[in-house]
Amino acid sequence: MNLLQHISDDNAWMRRYADSIGWDELAKYYDKVWLMLYDMRPGYVFRVLDEVHPKNYDLFMKCVGAAIEELAAYGIHSYYIEEQGTVILRR
């Protein structure tokens, strides 16, 4: 399964999701993903297929892409998405 296809090159997806689930719900979900990534310790492996419900793969991966970009803006560059997007690793 290739989850990398769900990562977006821009943030246009946010408007579509906000129109669908509302800005508050989108912000809550994004914040949970951002905090999960931020709290990951070096060497931790997050297995998407084990932790995320299949109906949320698209939103989760879009949030992961945006959150990793935001974390990079803060100088945190230690995240790697591997195995076709099914594993997120912090080094």
PDB file of N, CA, C and O in Angstrom, chain B, residues numbered from 101:
ATOM      1  N   MET B 101       0.848  -1.177   0.000  1.00  0.00           N
ATOM      2  CA  MET B 101       0.000   0.000   0.000  1.00  0.00           C
ATOM      3  C   MET B 101       0.897   1.244   0.000  1.00  0.00           C
ATOM      4  O   MET B 101       1.793   1.371   0.834  1.00  0.00           O
ATOM      5  N   ASN B 102       0.652   2.138  -0.922  1.00  0.00           N
ATOM      6  CA  ASN B 102       1.438   3.352  -1.036  1.00  0.00           C
ATOM      7  C   ASN B 102       0.651   4.530  -0.462  1.00  0.00           C
ATOM      8  O   ASN B 102      -0.260   5.055  -1.102  1.00  0.00           O
ATOM      9  N   LEU B 103       1.017   4.931   0.743  1.00  0.00           N
ATOM     10  CA  LEU B 103       0.350   6.064   1.373  1.00  0.00           C
ATOM     11  C   LEU B 103       0.971   7.396   0.995  1.00  0.00           C
ATOM     12  O   LEU B 103       0.417   8.453   1.296  1.00  0.00           O
ATOM     13  N   LEU B 104       2.114   7.347   0.338  1.00  0.00           N
ATOM     14  CA  LEU B 104       2.776   8.583  -0.085  1.00  0.00           C
ATOM     15  C   LEU B 104       1.915   9.392  -1.054  1.00  0.00           C
ATOM     16  O   LEU B 104       2.056  10.612  -1.142  1.00  0.00           O
ATOM     17  N   GLN B 105       1.039   8.725  -1.770  1.00  0.00           N
ATOM     18  CA  GLN B 105       0.174   9.414  -2.727  1.00  0.00           C
ATOM     19  C   GLN B 105      -0.765  10.412  -2.046  1.00  0.00           C
ATOM     20  O   GLN B 105      -1.310  11.299  -2.702  1.00  0.00           O
ATOM     21  N   HIS B 106      -0.952  10.268  -0.742  1.00  0.00           N
ATOM     22  CA  HIS B 106      -1.861  11.160  -0.018  1.00  0.00           C
ATOM     23  C   HIS B 106      -1.196  12.452   0.456  1.00  0.00           C
ATOM     24  O   HIS B 106      -1.885  13.389   0.858  1.00  0.00           O
ATOM     25  N   ILE B 107       0.130  12.508   0.413  1.00  0.00           N
ATOM     26  CA  ILE B 107       0.824  13.723   0.834  1.00  0.00           C
ATOM     27  C   ILE B 107       0.698  14.754  -0.277  1.00  0.00           C
ATOM     28  O   ILE B 107       0.927  14.457  -1.450  1.00  0.00           O
ATOM     29  N   SER B 108       0.334  15.963   0.108  1.00  0.00           N
ATOM     30  CA  SER B 108       0.074  17.024  -0.857  1.00  0.00           C
ATOM     31  C   SER B 108       1.281  17.958  -0.983  1.00  0.00           C
ATOM     32  O   SER B 108       2.030  18.162  -0.027  1.00  0.00           O
ATOM     33  N   ASP B 109       1.451  18.520  -2.189  1.00  0.00           N
ATOM     34  CA  ASP B 109       2.528  19.479  -2.435  1.00  0.00           C
ATOM     35  C   ASP B 109       2.182  20.883  -1.953  1.00  0.00           C
ATOM     36  O   ASP B 109       3.061  21.735  -1.828  1.00  0.00           O
ATOM     37  N   ASP B 110       0.913  21.120  -1.684  1.00  0.00           N
ATOM     38  CA  ASP B 110       0.488  22.433  -1.212  1.00  0.00           C
ATOM     39  C   ASP B 110      -0.567  22.244  -0.122  1.00  0.00           C
ATOM     40  O   ASP B 110      -0.880  21.117   0.259  1.00  0.00           O
ATOM     41  N   ASN B 111      -1.095  23.322   0.361  1.00  0.00           N
ATOM     42  CA  ASN B 111      -2.070  23.251   1.446  1.00  0.00           C
ATOM     43  C   ASN B 111      -3.510  23.470   0.978  1.00  0.00           C
ATOM     44  O   ASN B 111      -4.384  23.760   1.794  1.00  0.00           O
ATOM     45  N   ALA B 112      -3.763  23.336  -0.303  1.00  0.00           N
ATOM     46  CA  ALA B 112      -5.122  23.510  -0.828  1.00  0.00           C
ATOM     47  C   ALA B 112      -6.083  22.481  -0.252  1.00  0.00           C
ATOM     48  O   ALA B 112      -7.286  22.728  -0.167  1.00  0.00           O
ATOM     49  N   TRP B 113      -5.556  21.329   0.142  1.00  0.00           N
ATOM     50  CA  TRP B 113      -6.386  20.272   0.709  1.00  0.00           C
ATOM     51  C   TRP B 113      -7.082  20.727   1.996  1.00  0.00           C
ATOM     52  O   TRP B 113      -8.146  20.216   2.346  1.00  0.00           O
ATOM     53  N   MET B 114      -6.478  21.683   2.690  1.00  0.00           N
ATOM     54  CA  MET B 114      -7.047  22.121   3.968  1.00  0.00           C
ATOM     55  C   MET B 114      -8.448  22.704   3.790  1.00  0.00           C
ATOM     56  O   MET B 114      -9.347  22.432   4.585  1.00  0.00           O
ATOM     57  N   ARG B 115      -8.623  23.499   2.754  1.00  0.00           N
ATOM     58  CA  ARG B 115      -9.937  24.101   2.494  1.00  0.00           C
ATOM     59  C   ARG B 115     -10.981  23.023   2.219  1.00  0.00           C
ATOM     60  O   ARG B 115     -12.101  23.095   2.722  1.00  0.00           O
ATOM     61  N   ARG B 116     -10.609  22.019   1.415  1.00  0.00           N
ATOM     62  CA  ARG B 116     -11.550  20.936   1.092  1.00  0.00           C
ATOM     63  C   ARG B 116     -11.958  20.181   2.359  1.00  0.00           C
ATOM     64  O   ARG B 116     -13.139  19.899   2.561  1.00  0.00           O
ATOM     65  N   TYR B 117     -10.998  19.859   3.198  1.00  0.00           N
ATOM     66  CA  TYR B 117     -11.317  19.158   4.441  1.00  0.00           C
ATOM     67  C   TYR B 117     -12.098  20.057   5.396  1.00  0.00           C
ATOM     68  O   TYR B 117     -13.026  19.591   6.058  1.00  0.00           O
ATOM     69  N   ALA B 118     -11.742  21.317   5.476  1.00  0.00           N
ATOM     70  CA  ALA B 118     -12.463  22.241   6.354  1.00  0.00           C
ATOM     71  C   ALA B 118     -13.915  22.375   5.915  1.00  0.00           C
ATOM     72  O   ALA B 118     -14.814  22.452   6.752  1.00  0.00           O
ATOM     73  N   ASP B 119     -14.144  22.403   4.609  1.00  0.00           N
ATOM     74  CA  ASP B 119     -15.511  22.463   4.098  1.00  0.00           C
ATOM     75  C   ASP B 119     -16.286  21.197   4.436  1.00  0.00           C
ATOM     76  O   ASP B 119     -17.504  21.232   4.616  1.00  0.00           O
ATOM     77  N   SER B 120     -15.579  20.091   4.519  1.00  0.00           N
ATOM     78  CA  SER B 120     -16.206  18.797   4.789  1.00  0.00           C
ATOM     79  C   SER B 120     -16.437  18.548   6.286  1.00  0.00           C
ATOM     80  O   SER B 120     -17.540  18.180   6.691  1.00  0.00           O
ATOM     81  N   ILE B 121     -15.401  18.748   7.104  1.00  0.00           N
ATOM     82  CA  ILE B 121     -15.514  18.400   8.527  1.00  0.00           C
ATOM     83  C   ILE B 121     -15.498  19.609   9.455  1.00  0.00           C
ATOM     84  O   ILE B 121     -15.740  19.473  10.654  1.00  0.00           O
ATOM     85  N   GLY B 122     -15.219  20.775   8.919  1.00  0.00           N
ATOM     86  CA  GLY B 122     -15.174  22.003   9.717  1.00  0.00           C
ATOM     87  C   GLY B 122     -13.751  22.325  10.151  1.00  0.00           C
ATOM     88  O   GLY B 122     -12.925  21.436  10.359  1.00  0.00           O
ATOM     89  N   TRP B 123     -13.489  23.631  10.281  1.00  0.00           N
ATOM     90  CA  TRP B 123     -12.152  24.077  10.655  1.00  0.00           C
ATOM     91  C   TRP B 123     -11.745  23.586  12.036  1.00  0.00           C
ATOM     92  O   TRP B 123     -10.587  23.231  12.254  1.00  0.00           O
ATOM     93  N   ASP B 124     -12.696  23.563  12.974  1.00  0.00           N
ATOM     94  CA  ASP B 124     -12.361  23.130  14.332  1.00  0.00           C
ATOM     95  C   ASP B 124     -11.909  21.677  14.365  1.00  0.00           C
ATOM     96  O   ASP B 124     -10.906  21.353  15.000  1.00  0.00           O
ATOM     97  N   GLU B 125     -12.639  20.806  13.689  1.00  0.00           N
ATOM     98  CA  GLU B 125     -12.271  19.389  13.666  1.00  0.00           C
ATOM     99  C   GLU B 125     -10.955  19.177  12.931  1.00  0.00           C
ATOM    100  O   GLU B 125     -10.124  18.373  13.353  1.00  0.00           O
ATOM    101  N   LEU B 126     -10.769  19.896  11.839  1.00  0.00           N
ATOM    102  CA  LEU B 126      -9.518  19.783  11.103  1.00  0.00           C
ATOM    103  C   LEU B 126      -8.346  20.246  11.972  1.00  0.00           C
ATOM    104  O   LEU B 126      -7.304  19.592  12.009  1.00  0.00           O
ATOM    105  N   ALA B 127      -8.515  21.356  12.660  1.00  0.00           N
ATOM    106  CA  ALA B 127      -7.452  21.876  13.527  1.00  0.00           C
ATOM    107  C   ALA B 127      -7.145  20.899  14.658  1.00  0.00           C
ATOM    108  O   ALA B 127      -5.977  20.699  14.994  1.00  0.00           O
ATOM    109  N   LYS B 128      -8.164  20.290  15.247  1.00  0.00           N
ATOM    110  CA  LYS B 128      -7.946  19.308  16.319  1.00  0.00           C
ATOM    111  C   LYS B 128      -7.150  18.111  15.799  1.00  0.00           C
ATOM    112  O   LYS B 128      -6.206  17.655  16.446  1.00  0.00           O
ATOM    113  N   TYR B 129      -7.537  17.609  14.631  1.00  0.00           N
ATOM    114  CA  TYR B 129      -6.851  16.441  14.065  1.00  0.00           C
ATOM    115  C   TYR B 129      -5.405  16.796  13.717  1.00  0.00           C
ATOM    116  O   TYR B 129      -4.482  16.047  14.036  1.00  0.00           O
ATOM    117  N   TYR B 130      -5.216  17.933  13.066  1.00  0.00           N
ATOM    118  CA  TYR B 130      -3.868  18.368  12.704  1.00  0.00           C
ATOM    119  C   TYR B 130      -3.001  18.524  13.952  1.00  0.00           C
ATOM    120  O   TYR B 130      -1.854  18.079  13.974  1.00  0.00           O
ATOM    121  N   ASP B 131      -3.547  19.153  14.981  1.00  0.00           N
ATOM    122  CA  ASP B 131      -2.794  19.357  16.213  1.00  0.00           C
ATOM    123  C   ASP B 131      -2.376  18.032  16.841  1.00  0.00           C
ATOM    124  O   ASP B 131      -1.266  17.917  17.361  1.00  0.00           O
ATOM    125  N   LYS B 132      -3.255  17.028  16.797  1.00  0.00           N
ATOM    126  CA  LYS B 132      -2.910  15.707  17.336  1.00  0.00           C
ATOM    127  C   LYS B 132      -1.765  15.081  16.549  1.00  0.00           C
ATOM    128  O   LYS B 132      -0.855  14.492  17.133  1.00  0.00           O
ATOM    129  N   VAL B 133      -1.809  15.206  15.240  1.00  0.00           N
ATOM    130  CA  VAL B 133      -0.735  14.655  14.399  1.00  0.00           C
ATOM    131  C   VAL B 133       0.560  15.417  14.664  1.00  0.00           C
ATOM    132  O   VAL B 133       1.617  14.805  14.821  1.00  0.00           O
ATOM    133  N   TRP B 134       0.489  16.737  14.714  1.00  0.00           N
ATOM    134  CA  TRP B 134       1.673  17.558  14.959  1.00  0.00           C
ATOM    135  C   TRP B 134       2.314  17.199  16.296  1.00  0.00           C
ATOM    136  O   TRP B 134       3.531  17.033  16.380  1.00  0.00           O
ATOM    137  N   LEU B 135       1.492  17.080  17.341  1.00  0.00           N
ATOM    138  CA  LEU B 135       2.017  16.742  18.663  1.00  0.00           C
ATOM    139  C   LEU B 135       2.597  15.334  18.702  1.00  0.00           C
ATOM    140  O   LEU B 135       3.613  15.103  19.358  1.00  0.00           O
ATOM    141  N   MET B 136       1.969  14.396  18.014  1.00  0.00           N
ATOM    142  CA  MET B 136       2.486  13.038  17.954  1.00  0.00           C
ATOM    143  C   MET B 136       3.883  13.045  17.349  1.00  0.00           C
ATOM    144  O   MET B 136       4.793  12.398  17.868  1.00  0.00           O
ATOM    145  N   LEU B 137       4.052  13.775  16.251  1.00  0.00           N
ATOM    146  CA  LEU B 137       5.368  13.864  15.616  1.00  0.00           C
ATOM    147  C   LEU B 137       6.367  14.582  16.521  1.00  0.00           C
ATOM    148  O   LEU B 137       7.496  14.119  16.689  1.00  0.00           O
ATOM    149  N   TYR B 138       5.969  15.681  17.090  1.00  0.00           N
ATOM    150  CA  TYR B 138       6.855  16.467  17.947  1.00  0.00           C
ATOM    151  C   TYR B 138       7.328  15.654  19.150  1.00  0.00           C
ATOM    152  O   TYR B 138       8.489  15.746  19.548  1.00  0.00           O
ATOM    153  N   ASP B 139       6.428  14.859  19.727  1.00  0.00           N
ATOM    154  CA  ASP B 139       6.745  14.068  20.918  1.00  0.00           C
ATOM    155  C   ASP B 139       7.526  12.791  20.623  1.00  0.00           C
ATOM    156  O   ASP B 139       8.014  12.139  21.545  1.00  0.00           O
ATOM    157  N   MET B 140       7.647  12.428  19.347  1.00  0.00           N
ATOM    158  CA  MET B 140       8.409  11.221  19.009  1.00  0.00           C
ATOM    159  C   MET B 140       9.859  11.389  19.445  1.00  0.00           C
ATOM    160  O   MET B 140      10.487  12.409  19.163  1.00  0.00           O
ATOM    161  N   ARG B 141      10.372  10.405  20.117  1.00  0.00           N
ATOM    162  CA  ARG B 141      11.774  10.408  20.525  1.00  0.00           C
ATOM    163  C   ARG B 141      12.627   9.833  19.400  1.00  0.00           C
ATOM    164  O   ARG B 141      12.138   9.027  18.610  1.00  0.00           O
ATOM    165  N   PRO B 142      13.888  10.231  19.316  1.00  0.00           N
ATOM    166  CA  PRO B 142      14.776   9.643  18.302  1.00  0.00           C
ATOM    167  C   PRO B 142      14.782   8.116  18.400  1.00  0.00           C
ATOM    168  O   PRO B 142      14.880   7.545  19.486  1.00  0.00           O
ATOM    169  N   GLY B 143      14.675   7.479  17.246  1.00  0.00           N
ATOM    170  CA  GLY B 143      14.638   6.029  17.170  1.00  0.00           C
ATOM    171  C   GLY B 143      13.240   5.443  17.194  1.00  0.00           C
ATOM    172  O   GLY B 143      13.065   4.249  16.954  1.00  0.00           O
ATOM    173  N   TYR B 144      12.231   6.275  17.483  1.00  0.00           N
ATOM    174  CA  TYR B 144      10.859   5.780  17.533  1.00  0.00           C
ATOM    175  C   TYR B 144      10.335   5.551  16.122  1.00  0.00           C
ATOM    176  O   TYR B 144      10.601   6.329  15.206  1.00  0.00           O
ATOM    177  N   VAL B 145       9.590   4.474  15.972  1.00  0.00           N
ATOM    178  CA  VAL B 145       8.986   4.123  14.690  1.00  0.00           C
ATOM    179  C   VAL B 145       7.472   4.124  14.859  1.00  0.00           C
ATOM    180  O   VAL B 145       6.941   3.436  15.730  1.00  0.00           O
ATOM    181  N   PHE B 146       6.781   4.893  14.030  1.00  0.00           N
ATOM    182  CA  PHE B 146       5.317   4.941  14.028  1.00  0.00           C
ATOM    183  C   PHE B 146       4.829   4.163  12.813  1.00  0.00           C
ATOM    184  O   PHE B 146       5.144   4.515  11.676  1.00  0.00           O
ATOM    185  N   ARG B 147       4.068   3.117  13.054  1.00  0.00           N
ATOM    186  CA  ARG B 147       3.542   2.272  11.978  1.00  0.00           C
ATOM    187  C   ARG B 147       2.104   2.702  11.669  1.00  0.00           C
ATOM    188  O   ARG B 147       1.174   2.403  12.419  1.00  0.00           O
ATOM    189  N   VAL B 148       1.949   3.395  10.571  1.00  0.00           N
ATOM    190  CA  VAL B 148       0.665   3.996  10.199  1.00  0.00           C
ATOM    191  C   VAL B 148      -0.431   2.943  10.109  1.00  0.00           C
ATOM    192  O   VAL B 148      -1.529   3.152  10.626  1.00  0.00           O
ATOM    193  N   LEU B 149      -0.155   1.826   9.468  1.00  0.00           N
ATOM    194  CA  LEU B 149      -1.190   0.810   9.263  1.00  0.00           C
ATOM    195  C   LEU B 149      -1.677   0.207  10.576  1.00  0.00           C
ATOM    196  O   LEU B 149      -2.801  -0.289  10.651  1.00  0.00           O
ATOM    197  N   ASP B 150      -0.843   0.245  11.608  1.00  0.00           N
ATOM    198  CA  ASP B 150      -1.225  -0.299  12.917  1.00  0.00           C
ATOM    199  C   ASP B 150      -1.939   0.720  13.793  1.00  0.00           C
ATOM    200  O   ASP B 150      -2.680   0.345  14.701  1.00  0.00           O
ATOM    201  N   GLU B 151      -1.724   2.005  13.529  1.00  0.00           N
ATOM    202  CA  GLU B 151      -2.212   3.049  14.430  1.00  0.00           C
ATOM    203  C   GLU B 151      -3.338   3.924  13.869  1.00  0.00           C
ATOM    204  O   GLU B 151      -4.060   4.562  14.636  1.00  0.00           O
ATOM    205  N   VAL B 152      -3.493   3.961  12.564  1.00  0.00           N
ATOM    206  CA  VAL B 152      -4.459   4.870  11.934  1.00  0.00           C
ATOM    207  C   VAL B 152      -5.549   4.052  11.255  1.00  0.00           C
ATOM    208  O   VAL B 152      -5.261   3.080  10.557  1.00  0.00           O
ATOM    209  N   HIS B 153      -6.785   4.444  11.460  1.00  0.00           N
ATOM    210  CA  HIS B 153      -7.911   3.763  10.804  1.00  0.00           C
ATOM    211  C   HIS B 153      -7.827   4.019   9.294  1.00  0.00           C
ATOM    212  O   HIS B 153      -7.557   5.143   8.870  1.00  0.00           O
ATOM    213  N   PRO B 154      -8.056   2.990   8.494  1.00  0.00           N
ATOM    214  CA  PRO B 154      -7.949   3.143   7.028  1.00  0.00           C
ATOM    215  C   PRO B 154      -8.749   4.313   6.451  1.00  0.00           C
ATOM    216  O   PRO B 154      -8.303   4.931   5.484  1.00  0.00           O
ATOM    217  N   LYS B 155      -9.906   4.630   7.011  1.00  0.00           N
ATOM    218  CA  LYS B 155     -10.688   5.752   6.463  1.00  0.00           C
ATOM    219  C   LYS B 155     -10.003   7.093   6.699  1.00  0.00           C
ATOM    220  O   LYS B 155     -10.368   8.094   6.082  1.00  0.00           O
ATOM    221  N   ASN B 156      -9.005   7.119   7.594  1.00  0.00           N
ATOM    222  CA  ASN B 156      -8.300   8.364   7.899  1.00  0.00           C
ATOM    223  C   ASN B 156      -6.935   8.468   7.238  1.00  0.00           C
ATOM    224  O   ASN B 156      -6.227   9.447   7.474  1.00  0.00           O
ATOM    225  N   TYR B 157      -6.539   7.504   6.423  1.00  0.00           N
ATOM    226  CA  TYR B 157      -5.212   7.539   5.807  1.00  0.00           C
ATOM    227  C   TYR B 157      -4.965   8.838   5.046  1.00  0.00           C
ATOM    228  O   TYR B 157      -3.905   9.447   5.190  1.00  0.00           O
ATOM    229  N   ASP B 158      -5.928   9.263   4.243  1.00  0.00           N
ATOM    230  CA  ASP B 158      -5.733  10.461   3.425  1.00  0.00           C
ATOM    231  C   ASP B 158      -5.498  11.690   4.305  1.00  0.00           C
ATOM    232  O   ASP B 158      -4.511  12.402   4.123  1.00  0.00           O
ATOM    233  N   LEU B 159      -6.388  11.937   5.246  1.00  0.00           N
ATOM    234  CA  LEU B 159      -6.245  13.104   6.120  1.00  0.00           C
ATOM    235  C   LEU B 159      -4.987  12.990   6.969  1.00  0.00           C
ATOM    236  O   LEU B 159      -4.264  13.973   7.135  1.00  0.00           O
ATOM    237  N   PHE B 160      -4.717  11.818   7.503  1.00  0.00           N
ATOM    238  CA  PHE B 160      -3.529  11.639   8.342  1.00  0.00           C
ATOM    239  C   PHE B 160      -2.259  11.965   7.574  1.00  0.00           C
ATOM    240  O   PHE B 160      -1.415  12.717   8.062  1.00  0.00           O
ATOM    241  N   MET B 161      -2.115  11.412   6.388  1.00  0.00           N
ATOM    242  CA  MET B 161      -0.892  11.636   5.613  1.00  0.00           C
ATOM    243  C   MET B 161      -0.767  13.083   5.155  1.00  0.00           C
ATOM    244  O   MET B 161       0.343  13.612   5.088  1.00  0.00           O
ATOM    245  N   LYS B 162      -1.876  13.726   4.840  1.00  0.00           N
ATOM    246  CA  LYS B 162      -1.829  15.145   4.485  1.00  0.00           C
ATOM    247  C   LYS B 162      -1.364  15.962   5.689  1.00  0.00           C
ATOM    248  O   LYS B 162      -0.554  16.878   5.546  1.00  0.00           O
ATOM    249  N   CYS B 163      -1.876  15.630   6.871  1.00  0.00           N
ATOM    250  CA  CYS B 163      -1.452  16.325   8.083  1.00  0.00           C
ATOM    251  C   CYS B 163       0.016  16.031   8.390  1.00  0.00           C
ATOM    252  O   CYS B 163       0.743  16.929   8.814  1.00  0.00           O
ATOM    253  N   VAL B 164       0.459  14.806   8.188  1.00  0.00           N
ATOM    254  CA  VAL B 164       1.863  14.455   8.411  1.00  0.00           C
ATOM    255  C   VAL B 164       2.764  15.300   7.509  1.00  0.00           C
ATOM    256  O   VAL B 164       3.752  15.870   7.971  1.00  0.00           O
ATOM    257  N   GLY B 165       2.423  15.376   6.235  1.00  0.00           N
ATOM    258  CA  GLY B 165       3.232  16.172   5.309  1.00  0.00           C
ATOM    259  C   GLY B 165       3.310  17.632   5.727  1.00  0.00           C
ATOM    260  O   GLY B 165       4.388  18.227   5.723  1.00  0.00           O
ATOM    261  N   ALA B 166       2.170  18.209   6.086  1.00  0.00           N
ATOM    262  CA  ALA B 166       2.148  19.618   6.501  1.00  0.00           C
ATOM    263  C   ALA B 166       2.876  19.812   7.830  1.00  0.00           C
ATOM    264  O   ALA B 166       3.582  20.804   8.007  1.00  0.00           O
ATOM    265  N   ALA B 167       2.714  18.881   8.758  1.00  0.00           N
ATOM    266  CA  ALA B 167       3.352  19.005  10.069  1.00  0.00           C
ATOM    267  C   ALA B 167       4.871  18.868   9.954  1.00  0.00           C
ATOM    268  O   ALA B 167       5.608  19.606  10.609  1.00  0.00           O
ATOM    269  N   ILE B 168       5.342  17.938   9.136  1.00  0.00           N
ATOM    270  CA  ILE B 168       6.784  17.793   8.947  1.00  0.00           C
ATOM    271  C   ILE B 168       7.364  19.063   8.334  1.00  0.00           C
ATOM    272  O   ILE B 168       8.460  19.489   8.699  1.00  0.00           O
ATOM    273  N   GLU B 169       6.632  19.664   7.406  1.00  0.00           N
ATOM    274  CA  GLU B 169       7.075  20.923   6.811  1.00  0.00           C
ATOM    275  C   GLU B 169       7.114  22.036   7.862  1.00  0.00           C
ATOM    276  O   GLU B 169       8.051  22.833   7.897  1.00  0.00           O
ATOM    277  N   GLU B 170       6.096  22.082   8.711  1.00  0.00           N
ATOM    278  CA  GLU B 170       6.064  23.100   9.765  1.00  0.00           C
ATOM    279  C   GLU B 170       7.194  22.874  10.778  1.00  0.00           C
ATOM    280  O   GLU B 170       7.856  23.827  11.189  1.00  0.00           O
ATOM    281  N   LEU B 171       7.413  21.627  11.175  1.00  0.00           N
ATOM    282  CA  LEU B 171       8.493  21.321  12.114  1.00  0.00           C
ATOM    283  C   LEU B 171       9.852  21.683  11.522  1.00  0.00           C
ATOM    284  O   LEU B 171      10.741  22.139  12.240  1.00  0.00           O
ATOM    285  N   ALA B 172      10.014  21.481  10.220  1.00  0.00           N
ATOM    286  CA  ALA B 172      11.269  21.847   9.553  1.00  0.00           C
ATOM    287  C   ALA B 172      11.495  23.357   9.635  1.00  0.00           C
ATOM    288  O   ALA B 172      12.634  23.812   9.743  1.00  0.00           O
ATOM    289  N   ALA B 173      10.416  24.126   9.584  1.00  0.00           N
ATOM    290  CA  ALA B 173      10.534  25.578   9.709  1.00  0.00           C
ATOM    291  C   ALA B 173      11.059  25.979  11.093  1.00  0.00           C
ATOM    292  O   ALA B 173      11.619  27.063  11.257  1.00  0.00           O
ATOM    293  N   TYR B 174      10.874  25.099  12.086  1.00  0.00           N
ATOM    294  CA  TYR B 174      11.399  25.319  13.437  1.00  0.00           C
ATOM    295  C   TYR B 174      12.781  24.698  13.611  1.00  0.00           C
ATOM    296  O   TYR B 174      13.325  24.688  14.715  1.00  0.00           O
ATOM    297  N   GLY B 175      13.352  24.178  12.520  1.00  0.00           N
ATOM    298  CA  GLY B 175      14.682  23.596  12.581  1.00  0.00           C
ATOM    299  C   GLY B 175      14.716  22.131  12.970  1.00  0.00           C
ATOM    300  O   GLY B 175      15.784  21.596  13.269  1.00  0.00           O
ATOM    301  N   ILE B 176      13.571  21.477  12.970  1.00  0.00           N
ATOM    302  CA  ILE B 176      13.505  20.054  13.324  1.00  0.00           C
ATOM    303  C   ILE B 176      13.387  19.270  12.020  1.00  0.00           C
ATOM    304  O   ILE B 176      12.336  19.262  11.379  1.00  0.00           O
ATOM    305  N   HIS B 177      14.474  18.614  11.639  1.00  0.00           N
ATOM    306  CA  HIS B 177      14.555  17.939  10.341  1.00  0.00           C
ATOM    307  C   HIS B 177      14.794  16.441  10.479  1.00  0.00           C
ATOM    308  O   HIS B 177      15.412  15.851   9.594  1.00  0.00           O
ATOM    309  N   SER B 178      14.343  15.814  11.523  1.00  0.00           N
ATOM    310  CA  SER B 178      14.736  14.436  11.810  1.00  0.00           C
ATOM    311  C   SER B 178      13.662  13.395  11.504  1.00  0.00           C
ATOM    312  O   SER B 178      13.704  12.297  12.059  1.00  0.00           O
ATOM    313  N   TYR B 179      12.717  13.708  10.648  1.00  0.00           N
ATOM    314  CA  TYR B 179      11.634  12.776  10.325  1.00  0.00           C
ATOM    315  C   TYR B 179      11.848  12.167   8.946  1.00  0.00           C
ATOM    316  O   TYR B 179      12.266  12.840   8.004  1.00  0.00           O
ATOM    317  N   TYR B 180      11.550  10.883   8.857  1.00  0.00           N
ATOM    318  CA  TYR B 180      11.676  10.159   7.600  1.00  0.00           C
ATOM    319  C   TYR B 180      10.421   9.327   7.397  1.00  0.00           C
ATOM    320  O   TYR B 180       9.954   8.652   8.315  1.00  0.00           O
ATOM    321  N   ILE B 181       9.889   9.379   6.210  1.00  0.00           N
ATOM    322  CA  ILE B 181       8.734   8.558   5.852  1.00  0.00           C
ATOM    323  C   ILE B 181       9.258   7.453   4.954  1.00  0.00           C
ATOM    324  O   ILE B 181       9.832   7.715   3.896  1.00  0.00           O
ATOM    325  N   GLU B 182       9.056   6.216   5.385  1.00  0.00           N
ATOM    326  CA  GLU B 182       9.622   5.077   4.671  1.00  0.00           C
ATOM    327  C   GLU B 182       8.539   4.072   4.295  1.00  0.00           C
ATOM    328  O   GLU B 182       7.370   4.217   4.652  1.00  0.00           O
ATOM    329  N   GLU B 183       8.961   3.068   3.575  1.00  0.00           N
ATOM    330  CA  GLU B 183       8.112   1.930   3.195  1.00  0.00           C
ATOM    331  C   GLU B 183       6.775   2.390   2.608  1.00  0.00           C
ATOM    332  O   GLU B 183       5.707   1.979   3.060  1.00  0.00           O
ATOM    333  N   GLN B 184       6.858   3.222   1.624  1.00  0.00           N
ATOM    334  CA  GLN B 184       5.695   3.745   0.905  1.00  0.00           C
ATOM    335  C   GLN B 184       4.723   4.488   1.815  1.00  0.00           C
ATOM    336  O   GLN B 184       3.509   4.463   1.609  1.00  0.00           O
ATOM    337  N   GLY B 185       5.274   5.138   2.807  1.00  0.00           N
ATOM    338  CA  GLY B 185       4.456   5.954   3.700  1.00  0.00           C
ATOM    339  C   GLY B 185       3.843   5.208   4.856  1.00  0.00           C
ATOM    340  O   GLY B 185       3.089   5.802   5.627  1.00  0.00           O
ATOM    341  N   THR B 186       4.132   3.942   5.011  1.00  0.00           N
ATOM    342  CA  THR B 186       3.522   3.170   6.091  1.00  0.00           C
ATOM    343  C   THR B 186       4.298   3.258   7.396  1.00  0.00           C
ATOM    344  O   THR B 186       3.808   2.827   8.440  1.00  0.00           O
ATOM    345  N   VAL B 187       5.503   3.813   7.345  1.00  0.00           N
ATOM    346  CA  VAL B 187       6.355   3.933   8.540  1.00  0.00           C
ATOM    347  C   VAL B 187       6.897   5.358   8.616  1.00  0.00           C
ATOM    348  O   VAL B 187       7.399   5.894   7.628  1.00  0.00           O
ATOM    349  N   ILE B 188       6.790   5.962   9.797  1.00  0.00           N
ATOM    350  CA  ILE B 188       7.389   7.266  10.052  1.00  0.00           C
ATOM    351  C   ILE B 188       8.429   7.056  11.143  1.00  0.00           C
ATOM    352  O   ILE B 188       8.144   6.487  12.197  1.00  0.00           O
ATOM    353  N   LEU B 189       9.625   7.522  10.870  1.00  0.00           N
ATOM    354  CA  LEU B 189      10.756   7.307  11.766  1.00  0.00           C
ATOM    355  C   LEU B 189      11.337   8.655  12.159  1.00  0.00           C
ATOM    356  O   LEU B 189      11.432   9.575  11.346  1.00  0.00           O
ATOM    357  N   ARG B 190      11.717   8.748  13.412  1.00  0.00           N
ATOM    358  CA  ARG B 190      12.457   9.942  13.845  1.00  0.00           C
ATOM    359  C   ARG B 190      13.859   9.514  14.215  1.00  0.00           C
ATOM    360  O   ARG B 190      14.053   8.623  15.043  1.00  0.00           O
ATOM    361  N   ARG B 191      14.832  10.151  13.600  1.00  0.00           N
ATOM    362  CA  ARG B 191      16.237   9.831  13.884  1.00  0.00           C
ATOM    363  C   ARG B 191      16.864  10.871  14.747  1.00  0.00           C
ATOM    364  O   ARG B 191      18.042  10.763  15.086  1.00  0.00           O
TER     365      ARG B 191
END
